[in-house]
Amino acid sequence: MKARVIEDELGRRRATSACSQPCPIENGMRMLGGKWTGSILWHLQFGPVRFNDLSRMIAAASKKMITERLRHLEAKGLVIREVVDTAPVSVEYSLTKQGRAALTVLDELRKWAEALDPEAVG
């Protein structure tokens, strides 16, 4: 059921009924809205990336935060984690088909952000 917004006699807006399920925007934000999530996906677009390389690419994020985001993305089916049998052992991350599909959204976000007034970003 879709929520309807009505105005009362004083001009206040309120919802008449709530949605029983999260809307598609909420679901999308749950997948992509976490801090550094978009940056991680963006940096994985050209192929597998080792954790330490990803960490250097996103220098402003702590390794702990990157690890948390990668675990979230892996749990949601957007990223694949692969242990590489090298000396020393390393871990690479790559995009799934669903993760690759998210790049379209991120590219539109990039275009929108580039068109913003820099002062508005603040």
Salt bridges, closest charged atoms under 4 A:
ASP8 OD2 - ARG12 NE 2.84
GLU26 OE1 - ARG30 NH2 3.89
ASP53 OD1 - ARG56 NH2 2.62
GLU68 OE2 - LYS64 NZ 3.84
GLU92 OE2 - ARG50 NE 3.93
ASP107 OD1 - ARG110 NH2 2.72
ASP107 OD2 - LYS111 NZ 3.60
GLU108 OE2 - LYS111 NZ 3.43
GLU114 OE1 - ARG110 NH1 2.98
